[in-house]
Amino acid sequence: APLFASAAASLRPGGWICLQVRRSLGTRPGPHTLAGWKRALERSGFDDVAVYWHVPTLERPARFVPTASRTAVQDTLAHYSGVRFGKAKAAIGRLALNLGLFNVAAAEGTVVGRRAPEPGRQELP
């Protein structure tokens, strides 16, 4: 959380931030899920916030799946049998997706956002 605050404060309007995060159940400060990090960016004044699920892990991502795309998540879960306990994880993932909680259930991913531009200033295309 302190590193995020420092990075966010250093961005100019229109600048982008990219966070690679893991879900945590501990007591460390800051958000504990991808959904929590998305809300943190939105509360900090970032626009165009998007969440990407890393499949299977941050260290070895074979895919970056946009969690806003239900179809992309479903397709990825359908091919998830290659990981340990893949069928069980896919079933849990489908349940979380159907309940609208996939960004809470996903273990790790990337959250990106753009610092809102200054009012009255036009951005380059």
Backbone atoms as SQL, in Angstrom:
CREATE TABLE atoms (id INTEGER PRIMARY KEY, chain TEXT, resi INTEGER, resn TEXT, atom TEXT, x REAL, y REAL, z REAL);
INSERT INTO atoms VALUES
  (1, 'A', 1, 'ALA', 'N', 0.810, -1.206, 0.000),
  (2, 'A', 1, 'ALA', 'CA', 0.000, 0.000, 0.000),
  (3, 'A', 1, 'ALA', 'C', 0.855, 1.272, 0.000),
  (4, 'A', 2, 'PRO', 'N', 1.930, 1.360, 0.827),
  (5, 'A', 2, 'PRO', 'CA', 2.746, 2.578, 0.784),
  (6, 'A', 2, 'PRO', 'C', 3.454, 2.760, -0.569),
  (7, 'A', 3, 'LEU', 'N', 3.887, 1.666, -1.174),
  (8, 'A', 3, 'LEU', 'CA', 4.539, 1.746, -2.486),
  (9, 'A', 3, 'LEU', 'C', 3.539, 2.223, -3.538),
  (10, 'A', 4, 'PHE', 'N', 2.311, 1.723, -3.462),
  (11, 'A', 4, 'PHE', 'CA', 1.263, 2.173, -4.387),
  (12, 'A', 4, 'PHE', 'C', 1.004, 3.663, -4.219),
  (13, 'A', 5, 'ALA', 'N', 0.889, 4.129, -2.992),
  (14, 'A', 5, 'ALA', 'CA', 0.628, 5.544, -2.735),
  (15, 'A', 5, 'ALA', 'C', 1.743, 6.411, -3.305),
  (16, 'A', 6, 'SER', 'N', 2.975, 5.978, -3.129),
  (17, 'A', 6, 'SER', 'CA', 4.119, 6.720, -3.657),
  (18, 'A', 6, 'SER', 'C', 4.111, 6.741, -5.186),
  (19, 'A', 7, 'ALA', 'N', 3.837, 5.595, -5.797),
  (20, 'A', 7, 'ALA', 'CA', 3.804, 5.520, -7.261),
  (21, 'A', 7, 'ALA', 'C', 2.665, 6.359, -7.819),
  (22, 'A', 8, 'ALA', 'N', 1.499, 6.292, -7.201),
  (23, 'A', 8, 'ALA', 'CA', 0.349, 7.059, -7.672),
  (24, 'A', 8, 'ALA', 'C', 0.612, 8.557, -7.570),
  (25, 'A', 9, 'ALA', 'N', 1.261, 8.976, -6.505),
  (26, 'A', 9, 'ALA', 'CA', 1.554, 10.401, -6.317),
  (27, 'A', 9, 'ALA', 'C', 2.572, 10.910, -7.334),
  (28, 'A', 10, 'SER', 'N', 3.414, 10.023, -7.844),
  (29, 'A', 10, 'SER', 'CA', 4.452, 10.458, -8.776),
  (30, 'A', 10, 'SER', 'C', 3.972, 10.540, -10.222),
  (31, 'A', 11, 'LEU', 'N', 2.791, 10.042, -10.502),
  (32, 'A', 11, 'LEU', 'CA', 2.289, 10.058, -11.877),
  (33, 'A', 11, 'LEU', 'C', 1.743, 11.414, -12.281),
  (34, 'A', 12, 'ARG', 'N', 2.013, 11.789, -13.505),
  (35, 'A', 12, 'ARG', 'CA', 1.432, 12.999, -14.078),
  (36, 'A', 12, 'ARG', 'C', 0.022, 12.672, -14.567),
  (37, 'A', 13, 'PRO', 'N', -0.826, 13.672, -14.715),
  (38, 'A', 13, 'PRO', 'CA', -2.154, 13.421, -15.288),
  (39, 'A', 13, 'PRO', 'C', -2.016, 12.767, -16.665),
  (40, 'A', 14, 'GLY', 'N', -2.828, 11.748, -16.890),
  (41, 'A', 14, 'GLY', 'CA', -2.768, 10.998, -18.150),
  (42, 'A', 14, 'GLY', 'C', -1.808, 9.831, -18.106),
  (43, 'A', 15, 'GLY', 'N', -0.994, 9.720, -17.044),
  (44, 'A', 15, 'GLY', 'CA', -0.043, 8.618, -16.922),
  (45, 'A', 15, 'GLY', 'C', -0.726, 7.326, -16.496),
  (46, 'A', 16, 'TRP', 'N', -0.091, 6.205, -16.784),
  (47, 'A', 16, 'TRP', 'CA', -0.643, 4.890, -16.480),
  (48, 'A', 16, 'TRP', 'C', 0.126, 4.229, -15.351),
  (49, 'A', 17, 'ILE', 'N', -0.577, 3.397, -14.578),
  (50, 'A', 17, 'ILE', 'CA', 0.044, 2.604, -13.526),
  (51, 'A', 17, 'ILE', 'C', -0.329, 1.142, -13.770),
  (52, 'A', 18, 'CYS', 'N', 0.606, 0.246, -13.497),
  (53, 'A', 18, 'CYS', 'CA', 0.396, -1.186, -13.684),
  (54, 'A', 18, 'CYS', 'C', 0.839, -1.893, -12.406),
  (55, 'A', 19, 'LEU', 'N', -0.073, -2.619, -11.763),
  (56, 'A', 19, 'LEU', 'CA', 0.216, -3.329, -10.519),
  (57, 'A', 19, 'LEU', 'C', 0.090, -4.828, -10.738),
  (58, 'A', 20, 'GLN', 'N', 1.116, -5.574, -10.391),
  (59, 'A', 20, 'GLN', 'CA', 1.018, -7.029, -10.391),
  (60, 'A', 20, 'GLN', 'C', 0.794, -7.445, -8.949),
  (61, 'A', 21, 'VAL', 'N', -0.348, -8.074, -8.678),
  (62, 'A', 21, 'VAL', 'CA', -0.752, -8.336, -7.301),
  (63, 'A', 21, 'VAL', 'C', -1.211, -9.780, -7.114),
  (64, 'A', 22, 'ARG', 'N', -1.121, -10.218, -5.859),
  (65, 'A', 22, 'ARG', 'CA', -1.611, -11.531, -5.452),
  (66, 'A', 22, 'ARG', 'C', -2.678, -11.343, -4.386),
  (67, 'A', 23, 'ARG', 'N', -3.632, -12.246, -4.396),
  (68, 'A', 23, 'ARG', 'CA', -4.634, -12.263, -3.330),
  (69, 'A', 23, 'ARG', 'C', -3.920, -12.667, -2.046),
  (70, 'A', 24, 'SER', 'N', -4.264, -12.031, -0.946),
  (71, 'A', 24, 'SER', 'CA', -3.645, -12.382, 0.326),
  (72, 'A', 24, 'SER', 'C', -4.722, -12.469, 1.397),
  (73, 'A', 25, 'LEU', 'N', -4.509, -13.373, 2.308),
  (74, 'A', 25, 'LEU', 'CA', -5.455, -13.534, 3.405),
  (75, 'A', 25, 'LEU', 'C', -4.856, -13.030, 4.702),
  (76, 'A', 26, 'GLY', 'N', -3.645, -12.486, 4.617),
  (77, 'A', 26, 'GLY', 'CA', -2.941, -12.010, 5.807),
  (78, 'A', 26, 'GLY', 'C', -3.442, -10.675, 6.306),
  (79, 'A', 27, 'THR', 'N', -2.686, -10.132, 7.223),
  (80, 'A', 27, 'THR', 'CA', -3.074, -8.867, 7.846),
  (81, 'A', 27, 'THR', 'C', -2.233, -7.698, 7.351),
  (82, 'A', 28, 'ARG', 'N', -1.549, -7.874, 6.233),
  (83, 'A', 28, 'ARG', 'CA', -0.748, -6.770, 5.709),
  (84, 'A', 28, 'ARG', 'C', -1.652, -5.620, 5.279),
  (85, 'A', 29, 'PRO', 'N', -1.113, -4.403, 5.281),
  (86, 'A', 29, 'PRO', 'CA', -1.949, -3.261, 4.885),
  (87, 'A', 29, 'PRO', 'C', -2.254, -3.280, 3.393),
  (88, 'A', 30, 'GLY', 'N', -3.334, -2.655, 3.032),
  (89, 'A', 30, 'GLY', 'CA', -3.688, -2.556, 1.625),
  (90, 'A', 30, 'GLY', 'C', -4.731, -3.574, 1.219),
  (91, 'A', 31, 'PRO', 'N', -5.184, -3.484, -0.024),
  (92, 'A', 31, 'PRO', 'CA', -6.192, -4.408, -0.528),
  (93, 'A', 31, 'PRO', 'C', -5.677, -5.854, -0.536),
  (94, 'A', 32, 'HIS', 'N', -6.614, -6.799, -0.444),
  (95, 'A', 32, 'HIS', 'CA', -6.242, -8.210, -0.381),
  (96, 'A', 32, 'HIS', 'C', -6.651, -9.002, -1.618),
  (97, 'A', 33, 'THR', 'N', -7.405, -8.390, -2.540),
  (98, 'A', 33, 'THR', 'CA', -7.887, -9.086, -3.737),
  (99, 'A', 33, 'THR', 'C', -7.706, -8.192, -4.964),
  (100, 'A', 34, 'LEU', 'N', -7.879, -8.799, -6.137),
  (101, 'A', 34, 'LEU', 'CA', -7.845, -7.998, -7.366),
  (102, 'A', 34, 'LEU', 'C', -8.961, -6.957, -7.348),
  (103, 'A', 35, 'ALA', 'N', -10.126, -7.343, -6.843),
  (104, 'A', 35, 'ALA', 'CA', -11.245, -6.392, -6.743),
  (105, 'A', 35, 'ALA', 'C', -10.888, -5.237, -5.810),
  (106, 'A', 36, 'GLY', 'N', -10.210, -5.539, -4.722),
  (107, 'A', 36, 'GLY', 'CA', -9.797, -4.494, -3.785),
  (108, 'A', 36, 'GLY', 'C', -8.816, -3.522, -4.409),
  (109, 'A', 37, 'TRP', 'N', -7.868, -4.042, -5.200),
  (110, 'A', 37, 'TRP', 'CA', -6.910, -3.160, -5.874),
  (111, 'A', 37, 'TRP', 'C', -7.610, -2.314, -6.936),
  (112, 'A', 38, 'LYS', 'N', -8.597, -2.898, -7.614),
  (113, 'A', 38, 'LYS', 'CA', -9.353, -2.115, -8.601),
  (114, 'A', 38, 'LYS', 'C', -10.060, -0.949, -7.912),
  (115, 'A', 39, 'ARG', 'N', -10.717, -1.215, -6.791),
  (116, 'A', 39, 'ARG', 'CA', -11.393, -0.149, -6.042),
  (117, 'A', 39, 'ARG', 'C', -10.398, 0.892, -5.541),
  (118, 'A', 40, 'ALA', 'N', -9.213, 0.438, -5.100),
  (119, 'A', 40, 'ALA', 'CA', -8.191, 1.370, -4.607),
  (120, 'A', 40, 'ALA', 'C', -7.758, 2.327, -5.712),
  (121, 'A', 41, 'LEU', 'N', -7.580, 1.833, -6.930),
  (122, 'A', 41, 'LEU', 'CA', -7.212, 2.702, -8.043),
  (123, 'A', 41, 'LEU', 'C', -8.339, 3.683, -8.351),
  (124, 'A', 42, 'GLU', 'N', -9.557, 3.198, -8.379),
  (125, 'A', 42, 'GLU', 'CA', -10.690, 4.083, -8.684),
  (126, 'A', 42, 'GLU', 'C', -10.837, 5.168, -7.619),
  (127, 'A', 43, 'ARG', 'N', -10.666, 4.811, -6.344),
  (128, 'A', 43, 'ARG', 'CA', -10.763, 5.801, -5.266),
  (129, 'A', 43, 'ARG', 'C', -9.614, 6.809, -5.321),
  (130, 'A', 44, 'SER', 'N', -8.487, 6.395, -5.903),
  (131, 'A', 44, 'SER', 'CA', -7.323, 7.281, -6.000),
  (132, 'A', 44, 'SER', 'C', -7.371, 8.163, -7.238),
  (133, 'A', 45, 'GLY', 'N', -8.475, 8.148, -7.962),
  (134, 'A', 45, 'GLY', 'CA', -8.638, 9.042, -9.101),
  (135, 'A', 45, 'GLY', 'C', -8.203, 8.474, -10.435),
  (136, 'A', 46, 'PHE', 'N', -8.043, 7.167, -10.542),
  (137, 'A', 46, 'PHE', 'CA', -7.646, 6.559, -11.812),
  (138, 'A', 46, 'PHE', 'C', -8.877, 6.214, -12.634),
  (139, 'A', 47, 'ASP', 'N', -8.760, 6.401, -13.952),
  (140, 'A', 47, 'ASP', 'CA', -9.809, 6.054, -14.907),
  (141, 'A', 47, 'ASP', 'C', -9.363, 4.818, -15.677),
  (142, 'A', 48, 'ASP', 'N', -10.258, 4.286, -16.481),
  (143, 'A', 48, 'ASP', 'CA', -9.953, 3.158, -17.359),
  (144, 'A', 48, 'ASP', 'C', -9.283, 2.009, -16.604),
  (145, 'A', 49, 'VAL', 'N', -9.749, 1.722, -15.398),
  (146, 'A', 49, 'VAL', 'CA', -9.152, 0.659, -14.584),
  (147, 'A', 49, 'VAL', 'C', -9.590, -0.692, -15.136),
  (148, 'A', 50, 'ALA', 'N', -8.619, -1.578, -15.351),
  (149, 'A', 50, 'ALA', 'CA', -8.898, -2.911, -15.886),
  (150, 'A', 50, 'ALA', 'C', -8.134, -3.944, -15.069),
  (151, 'A', 51, 'VAL', 'N', -8.708, -5.145, -14.988),
  (152, 'A', 51, 'VAL', 'CA', -8.112, -6.243, -14.238),
  (153, 'A', 51, 'VAL', 'C', -7.861, -7.400, -15.199),
  (154, 'A', 52, 'TYR', 'N', -6.663, -7.974, -15.119),
  (155, 'A', 52, 'TYR', 'CA', -6.287, -9.130, -15.930),
  (156, 'A', 52, 'TYR', 'C', -5.840, -10.251, -15.004),
  (157, 'A', 53, 'TRP', 'N', -6.405, -11.433, -15.192),
  (158, 'A', 53, 'TRP', 'CA', -6.058, -12.613, -14.417),
  (159, 'A', 53, 'TRP', 'C', -4.844, -13.266, -15.060),
  (160, 'A', 54, 'HIS', 'N', -3.833, -13.589, -14.259),
  (161, 'A', 54, 'HIS', 'CA', -2.648, -14.289, -14.753),
  (162, 'A', 54, 'HIS', 'C', -2.884, -15.790, -14.637),
  (163, 'A', 55, 'VAL', 'N', -2.812, -16.487, -15.745),
  (164, 'A', 55, 'VAL', 'CA', -3.021, -17.928, -15.749),
  (165, 'A', 55, 'VAL', 'C', -1.737, -18.588, -16.215),
  (166, 'A', 56, 'PRO', 'N', -1.113, -19.476, -15.475),
  (167, 'A', 56, 'PRO', 'CA', -1.527, -19.915, -14.146),
  (168, 'A', 56, 'PRO', 'C', -0.981, -19.067, -13.007),
  (169, 'A', 57, 'THR', 'N', 0.186, -18.372, -13.185),
  (170, 'A', 57, 'THR', 'CA', 0.760, -17.606, -12.070),
  (171, 'A', 57, 'THR', 'C', 1.423, -16.338, -12.589),
  (172, 'A', 58, 'LEU', 'N', 1.815, -15.464, -11.656),
  (173, 'A', 58, 'LEU', 'CA', 2.561, -14.254, -12.035),
  (174, 'A', 58, 'LEU', 'C', 3.917, -14.616, -12.632),
  (175, 'A', 59, 'GLU', 'N', 4.552, -15.666, -12.093),
  (176, 'A', 59, 'GLU', 'CA', 5.889, -16.041, -12.559),
  (177, 'A', 59, 'GLU', 'C', 5.870, -16.690, -13.939),
  (178, 'A', 60, 'ARG', 'N', 4.813, -17.446, -14.236),
  (179, 'A', 60, 'ARG', 'CA', 4.733, -18.161, -15.506),
  (180, 'A', 60, 'ARG', 'C', 3.392, -17.913, -16.196),
  (181, 'A', 61, 'PRO', 'N', 3.056, -16.689, -16.513),
  (182, 'A', 61, 'PRO', 'CA', 1.747, -16.466, -17.123),
  (183, 'A', 61, 'PRO', 'C', 1.702, -16.982, -18.560),
  (184, 'A', 62, 'ALA', 'N', 0.784, -17.887, -18.821),
  (185, 'A', 62, 'ALA', 'CA', 0.561, -18.370, -20.173),
  (186, 'A', 62, 'ALA', 'C', -0.483, -17.496, -20.860),
  (187, 'A', 63, 'ARG', 'N', -1.326, -16.874, -20.040),
  (188, 'A', 63, 'ARG', 'CA', -2.392, -16.014, -20.559),
  (189, 'A', 63, 'ARG', 'C', -2.633, -14.864, -19.591),
  (190, 'A', 64, 'PHE', 'N', -2.999, -13.709, -20.154),
  (191, 'A', 64, 'PHE', 'CA', -3.531, -12.593, -19.383),
  (192, 'A', 64, 'PHE', 'C', -4.991, -12.498, -19.795),
  (193, 'A', 65, 'VAL', 'N', -5.886, -12.812, -18.891),
  (194, 'A', 65, 'VAL', 'CA', -7.308, -12.874, -19.213),
  (195, 'A', 65, 'VAL', 'C', -8.017, -11.661, -18.624),
  (196, 'A', 66, 'PRO', 'N', -8.662, -10.854, -19.475),
  (197, 'A', 66, 'PRO', 'CA', -9.398, -9.699, -18.941),
  (198, 'A', 66, 'PRO', 'C', -10.624, -10.189, -18.170),
  (199, 'A', 67, 'THR', 'N', -10.684, -9.898, -16.894),
  (200, 'A', 67, 'THR', 'CA', -11.782, -10.409, -16.077),
  (201, 'A', 67, 'THR', 'C', -13.105, -9.728, -16.396),
  (202, 'A', 68, 'ALA', 'N', -13.084, -8.623, -17.105),
  (203, 'A', 68, 'ALA', 'CA', -14.324, -7.963, -17.520),
  (204, 'A', 68, 'ALA', 'C', -15.005, -8.740, -18.652),
  (205, 'A', 69, 'SER', 'N', -14.264, -9.647, -19.295),
  (206, 'A', 69, 'SER', 'CA', -14.812, -10.463, -20.382),
  (207, 'A', 69, 'SER', 'C', -15.222, -11.827, -19.846),
  (208, 'A', 70, 'ARG', 'N', -16.500, -11.986, -19.634),
  (209, 'A', 70, 'ARG', 'CA', -17.038, -13.254, -19.126),
  (210, 'A', 70, 'ARG', 'C', -16.659, -14.416, -20.051),
  (211, 'A', 71, 'THR', 'N', -16.725, -14.173, -21.363),
  (212, 'A', 71, 'THR', 'CA', -16.395, -15.210, -22.344),
  (213, 'A', 71, 'THR', 'C', -14.945, -15.645, -22.227),
  (214, 'A', 72, 'ALA', 'N', -14.031, -14.686, -22.081),
  (215, 'A', 72, 'ALA', 'CA', -12.605, -15.023, -21.958),
  (216, 'A', 72, 'ALA', 'C', -12.333, -15.835, -20.695),
  (217, 'A', 73, 'VAL', 'N', -12.976, -15.474, -19.595),
  (218, 'A', 73, 'VAL', 'CA', -12.786, -16.212, -18.341),
  (219, 'A', 73, 'VAL', 'C', -13.360, -17.618, -18.472),
  (220, 'A', 74, 'GLN', 'N', -14.561, -17.750, -19.028),
  (221, 'A', 74, 'GLN', 'CA', -15.170, -19.064, -19.199),
  (222, 'A', 74, 'GLN', 'C', -14.320, -19.964, -20.091),
  (223, 'A', 75, 'ASP', 'N', -13.807, -19.402, -21.186),
  (224, 'A', 75, 'ASP', 'CA', -12.963, -20.177, -22.093),
  (225, 'A', 75, 'ASP', 'C', -11.694, -20.651, -21.387),
  (226, 'A', 76, 'THR', 'N', -11.098, -19.789, -20.606),
  (227, 'A', 76, 'THR', 'CA', -9.880, -20.150, -19.877),
  (228, 'A', 76, 'THR', 'C', -10.172, -21.231, -18.843),
  (229, 'A', 77, 'LEU', 'N', -11.264, -21.095, -18.120),
  (230, 'A', 77, 'LEU', 'CA', -11.630, -22.101, -17.118),
  (231, 'A', 77, 'LEU', 'C', -11.897, -23.452, -17.770),
  (232, 'A', 78, 'ALA', 'N', -12.423, -23.456, -18.989),
  (233, 'A', 78, 'ALA', 'CA', -12.685, -24.707, -19.704),
  (234, 'A', 78, 'ALA', 'C', -11.395, -25.453, -20.040),
  (235, 'A', 79, 'HIS', 'N', -10.276, -24.746, -20.114),
  (236, 'A', 79, 'HIS', 'CA', -8.977, -25.353, -20.437),
  (237, 'A', 79, 'HIS', 'C', -8.049, -25.400, -19.234),
  (238, 'A', 80, 'TYR', 'N', -8.575, -25.356, -18.049),
  (239, 'A', 80, 'TYR', 'CA', -7.784, -25.209, -16.832),
  (240, 'A', 80, 'TYR', 'C', -7.320, -26.535, -16.236),
  (241, 'A', 81, 'SER', 'N', -7.571, -27.653, -16.900),
  (242, 'A', 81, 'SER', 'CA', -7.268, -28.965, -16.320),
  (243, 'A', 81, 'SER', 'C', -5.778, -29.253, -16.225),
  (244, 'A', 82, 'GLY', 'N', -4.923, -28.463, -16.867),
  (245, 'A', 82, 'GLY', 'CA', -3.485, -28.711, -16.859),
  (246, 'A', 82, 'GLY', 'C', -2.772, -28.348, -15.567),
  (247, 'A', 83, 'VAL', 'N', -3.438, -27.683, -14.655),
  (248, 'A', 83, 'VAL', 'CA', -2.810, -27.304, -13.391),
  (249, 'A', 83, 'VAL', 'C', -3.248, -28.254, -12.289),
  (250, 'A', 84, 'ARG', 'N', -2.540, -28.243, -11.193),
  (251, 'A', 84, 'ARG', 'CA', -2.863, -29.108, -10.071),
  (252, 'A', 84, 'ARG', 'C', -4.267, -28.771, -9.540),
  (253, 'A', 85, 'PHE', 'N', -5.078, -29.780, -9.357),
  (254, 'A', 85, 'PHE', 'CA', -6.474, -29.629, -8.918),
  (255, 'A', 85, 'PHE', 'C', -7.260, -28.734, -9.881),
  (256, 'A', 86, 'GLY', 'N', -6.919, -28.792, -11.163),
  (257, 'A', 86, 'GLY', 'CA', -7.506, -27.906, -12.159),
  (258, 'A', 86, 'GLY', 'C', -9.013, -27.989, -12.267),
  (259, 'A', 87, 'LYS', 'N', -9.564, -29.210, -12.235),
  (260, 'A', 87, 'LYS', 'CA', -11.023, -29.349, -12.378),
  (261, 'A', 87, 'LYS', 'C', -11.744, -28.716, -11.192),
  (262, 'A', 88, 'ALA', 'N', -11.218, -28.912, -10.002),
  (263, 'A', 88, 'ALA', 'CA', -11.839, -28.313, -8.816),
  (264, 'A', 88, 'ALA', 'C', -11.702, -26.792, -8.859),
  (265, 'A', 89, 'LYS', 'N', -10.510, -26.296, -9.250),
  (266, 'A', 89, 'LYS', 'CA', -10.311, -24.851, -9.343),
  (267, 'A', 89, 'LYS', 'C', -11.221, -24.239, -10.406),
  (268, 'A', 90, 'ALA', 'N', -11.412, -24.961, -11.533),
  (269, 'A', 90, 'ALA', 'CA', -12.291, -24.462, -12.595),
  (270, 'A', 90, 'ALA', 'C', -13.734, -24.380, -12.098),
  (271, 'A', 91, 'ALA', 'N', -14.175, -25.367, -11.340),
  (272, 'A', 91, 'ALA', 'CA', -15.539, -25.351, -10.801),
  (273, 'A', 91, 'ALA', 'C', -15.724, -24.175, -9.841),
  (274, 'A', 92, 'ILE', 'N', -14.742, -23.942, -8.983),
  (275, 'A', 92, 'ILE', 'CA', -14.804, -22.807, -8.058),
  (276, 'A', 92, 'ILE', 'C', -14.791, -21.492, -8.834),
  (277, 'A', 93, 'GLY', 'N', -13.959, -21.434, -9.877),
  (278, 'A', 93, 'GLY', 'CA', -13.896, -20.236, -10.714),
  (279, 'A', 93, 'GLY', 'C', -15.210, -19.950, -11.409),
  (280, 'A', 94, 'ARG', 'N', -15.865, -20.997, -11.945),
  (281, 'A', 94, 'ARG', 'CA', -17.169, -20.799, -12.593),
  (282, 'A', 94, 'ARG', 'C', -18.216, -20.310, -11.590),
  (283, 'A', 95, 'LEU', 'N', -18.188, -20.880, -10.390),
  (284, 'A', 95, 'LEU', 'CA', -19.124, -20.444, -9.351),
  (285, 'A', 95, 'LEU', 'C', -18.887, -18.966, -9.004),
  (286, 'A', 96, 'ALA', 'N', -17.612, -18.591, -8.818),
  (287, 'A', 96, 'ALA', 'CA', -17.278, -17.195, -8.505),
  (288, 'A', 96, 'ALA', 'C', -17.697, -16.267, -9.647),
  (289, 'A', 97, 'LEU', 'N', -17.493, -16.712, -10.878),
  (290, 'A', 97, 'LEU', 'CA', -17.880, -15.903, -12.041),
  (291, 'A', 97, 'LEU', 'C', -19.394, -15.703, -12.059),
  (292, 'A', 98, 'ASN', 'N', -20.144, -16.763, -11.809),
  (293, 'A', 98, 'ASN', 'CA', -21.605, -16.669, -11.812),
  (294, 'A', 98, 'ASN', 'C', -22.133, -15.800, -10.672),
  (295, 'A', 99, 'LEU', 'N', -21.401, -15.748, -9.570),
  (296, 'A', 99, 'LEU', 'CA', -21.806, -14.922, -8.430),
  (297, 'A', 99, 'LEU', 'C', -21.286, -13.487, -8.533),
  (298, 'A', 100, 'GLY', 'N', -20.511, -13.197, -9.586),
  (299, 'A', 100, 'GLY', 'CA', -19.944, -11.862, -9.751),
  (300, 'A', 100, 'GLY', 'C', -18.771, -11.595, -8.825),
  (301, 'A', 101, 'LEU', 'N', -18.100, -12.658, -8.365),
  (302, 'A', 101, 'LEU', 'CA', -16.998, -12.522, -7.412),
  (303, 'A', 101, 'LEU', 'C', -15.663, -13.008, -7.970),
  (304, 'A', 102, 'PHE', 'N', -15.515, -13.062, -9.289),
  (305, 'A', 102, 'PHE', 'CA', -14.284, -13.622, -9.848),
  (306, 'A', 102, 'PHE', 'C', -13.054, -12.809, -9.454),
  (307, 'A', 103, 'ASN', 'N', -13.158, -11.478, -9.406),
  (308, 'A', 103, 'ASN', 'CA', -12.006, -10.653, -9.022),
  (309, 'A', 103, 'ASN', 'C', -11.630, -10.829, -7.559),
  (310, 'A', 104, 'VAL', 'N', -12.500, -11.420, -6.784),
  (311, 'A', 104, 'VAL', 'CA', -12.180, -11.750, -5.390),
  (312, 'A', 104, 'VAL', 'C', -11.521, -13.122, -5.338),
  (313, 'A', 105, 'ALA', 'N', -11.992, -14.047, -6.175),
  (314, 'A', 105, 'ALA', 'CA', -11.498, -15.421, -6.159),
  (315, 'A', 105, 'ALA', 'C', -10.169, -15.601, -6.891),
  (316, 'A', 106, 'ALA', 'N', -9.918, -14.814, -7.925),
  (317, 'A', 106, 'ALA', 'CA', -8.684, -14.974, -8.709),
  (318, 'A', 106, 'ALA', 'C', -7.468, -14.754, -7.820),
  (319, 'A', 107, 'ALA', 'N', -6.498, -15.641, -7.951),
  (320, 'A', 107, 'ALA', 'CA', -5.344, -15.617, -7.050),
  (321, 'A', 107, 'ALA', 'C', -4.351, -14.505, -7.358),
  (322, 'A', 108, 'GLU', 'N', -4.129, -14.205, -8.623),
  (323, 'A', 108, 'GLU', 'CA', -3.131, -13.194, -8.966),
  (324, 'A', 108, 'GLU', 'C', -3.397, -12.614, -10.339),
  (325, 'A', 109, 'GLY', 'N', -2.925, -11.382, -10.519),
  (326, 'A', 109, 'GLY', 'CA', -3.148, -10.729, -11.793),
  (327, 'A', 109, 'GLY', 'C', -2.545, -9.342, -11.855),
  (328, 'A', 110, 'THR', 'N', -2.956, -8.624, -12.872),
  (329, 'A', 110, 'THR', 'CA', -2.485, -7.264, -13.114),
  (330, 'A', 110, 'THR', 'C', -3.679, -6.322, -13.086),
  (331, 'A', 111, 'VAL', 'N', -3.503, -5.189, -12.434),
  (332, 'A', 111, 'VAL', 'CA', -4.525, -4.146, -12.407),
  (333, 'A', 111, 'VAL', 'C', -3.867, -2.895, -12.989),
  (334, 'A', 112, 'VAL', 'N', -4.486, -2.323, -14.013),
  (335, 'A', 112, 'VAL', 'CA', -3.938, -1.126, -14.652),
  (336, 'A', 112, 'VAL', 'C', -4.959, -0.001, -14.588),
  (337, 'A', 113, 'GLY', 'N', -4.461, 1.210, -14.573),
  (338, 'A', 113, 'GLY', 'CA', -5.339, 2.376, -14.562),
  (339, 'A', 113, 'GLY', 'C', -4.612, 3.603, -15.072),
  (340, 'A', 114, 'ARG', 'N', -5.378, 4.569, -15.528),
  (341, 'A', 114, 'ARG', 'CA', -4.824, 5.819, -16.070),
  (342, 'A', 114, 'ARG', 'C', -5.201, 6.961, -15.152),
  (343, 'A', 115, 'ARG', 'N', -4.197, 7.766, -14.790),
  (344, 'A', 115, 'ARG', 'CA', -4.442, 8.967, -13.981),
  (345, 'A', 115, 'ARG', 'C', -5.310, 9.903, -14.801),
  (346, 'A', 116, 'ALA', 'N', -6.363, 10.398, -14.217),
  (347, 'A', 116, 'ALA', 'CA', -7.271, 11.303, -14.927),
  (348, 'A', 116, 'ALA', 'C', -6.500, 12.507, -15.467),
  (349, 'A', 117, 'PRO', 'N', -6.774, 12.893, -16.708),
  (350, 'A', 117, 'PRO', 'CA', -6.097, 14.070, -17.268),
  (351, 'A', 117, 'PRO', 'C', -6.567, 15.338, -16.568),
  (352, 'A', 118, 'GLU', 'N', -5.756, 16.388, -16.682),
  (353, 'A', 118, 'GLU', 'CA', -6.125, 17.672, -16.090),
  (354, 'A', 118, 'GLU', 'C', -7.354, 18.224, -16.801),
  (355, 'A', 119, 'PRO', 'N', -8.275, 18.827, -16.057),
  (356, 'A', 119, 'PRO', 'CA', -9.474, 19.403, -16.691),
  (357, 'A', 119, 'PRO', 'C', -9.083, 20.466, -17.721),
  (358, 'A', 120, 'GLY', 'N', -9.764, 20.420, -18.847),
  (359, 'A', 120, 'GLY', 'CA', -9.528, 21.416, -19.884),
  (360, 'A', 120, 'GLY', 'C', -8.312, 21.152, -20.751),
  (361, 'A', 121, 'ARG', 'N', -7.574, 20.095, -20.456),
  (362, 'A', 121, 'ARG', 'CA', -6.382, 19.786, -21.252),
  (363, 'A', 121, 'ARG', 'C', -6.692, 18.642, -22.195),
  (364, 'A', 122, 'GLN', 'N', -6.378, 18.845, -23.473),
  (365, 'A', 122, 'GLN', 'CA', -6.637, 17.815, -24.464),
  (366, 'A', 122, 'GLN', 'C', -5.448, 16.872, -24.535),
  (367, 'A', 123, 'GLU', 'N', -5.752, 15.558, -24.636),
  (368, 'A', 123, 'GLU', 'CA', -4.676, 14.565, -24.754),
  (369, 'A', 123, 'GLU', 'C', -4.389, 14.293, -26.206),
  (370, 'A', 124, 'LEU', 'N', -3.169, 13.876, -26.476),
  (371, 'A', 124, 'LEU', 'CA', -2.789, 13.499, -27.826),
  (372, 'A', 124, 'LEU', 'C', -3.439, 12.168, -28.173),
  (373, 'A', 125, 'PRO', 'N', -3.801, 11.968, -29.445),
  (374, 'A', 125, 'PRO', 'CA', -4.448, 10.699, -29.847),
  (375, 'A', 125, 'PRO', 'C', -3.486, 9.543, -29.795);
